[in-house]
């Protein structure tokens, strides 16, 4: 099958071989995977005949959540529901998915497909979820599980370490201020409409002192980044 790929035109051959290096198998219908890599802004431009990846992202999100839930339930048998829920959130949060997407080369596949560069912080994580949706349709649940656990998480993530880390920085900061009897206020200080979404800027003030600034394509993301900066300054 690999030899047959090498006989394709240069553009298709590059896409197939790069996708093969990500997946570990030859895709059945590459157009499905190209759709997974197509952001709505590219689809709306009219330059692409493929639909955007939003429906595949919806499906992939559900499949990923199911696989991670099953993994945690099976491997952390002594832990309660609260721990399992928090651990799942850490494993499938936007920050983690974006990092994993770049690690496995989704950013390079986007370029190989000739799609425009996206500035949206979520685009690679969204594309990873859409890719999982494409795998599910093309190869089924078992192949999705092998891809996520064996090819992605096992190679690029320390699951044990991550599930023990609380990445909800806003919640951690609020808990600390309550414990220390300090006031805390998150302020939305900027909102900019861009081609790839609305960009927000937030500040966090502790006892009236500016402690952190954050930006992102959602209010939550900007507040999390501001809280993370504050936590780093405070040293908690």
Secondary structure as GFF3:
##gff-version 3
##sequence-region A 1 236
A	DSSP	alpha_helix	2	6	.	.	.	ID=ss1
A	DSSP	alpha_helix	10	23	.	.	.	ID=ss2
A	DSSP	alpha_helix	30	36	.	.	.	ID=ss3
A	DSSP	alpha_helix	40	44	.	.	.	ID=ss4
A	DSSP	alpha_helix	54	75	.	.	.	ID=ss5
A	DSSP	alpha_helix	81	92	.	.	.	ID=ss6
A	DSSP	alpha_helix	94	104	.	.	.	ID=ss7
A	DSSP	alpha_helix	106	112	.	.	.	ID=ss8
A	DSSP	alpha_helix	123	139	.	.	.	ID=ss9
A	DSSP	alpha_helix	141	145	.	.	.	ID=ss10
A	DSSP	pi_helix	146	153	.	.	.	ID=ss11
A	DSSP	alpha_helix	154	156	.	.	.	ID=ss12
A	DSSP	alpha_helix	159	163	.	.	.	ID=ss13
A	DSSP	alpha_helix	169	179	.	.	.	ID=ss14
A	DSSP	beta_strand	184	194	.	.	.	ID=ss15
A	DSSP	beta_strand	197	206	.	.	.	ID=ss16
A	DSSP	beta_strand	209	216	.	.	.	ID=ss17
A	DSSP	alpha_helix	219	234	.	.	.	ID=ss18
###
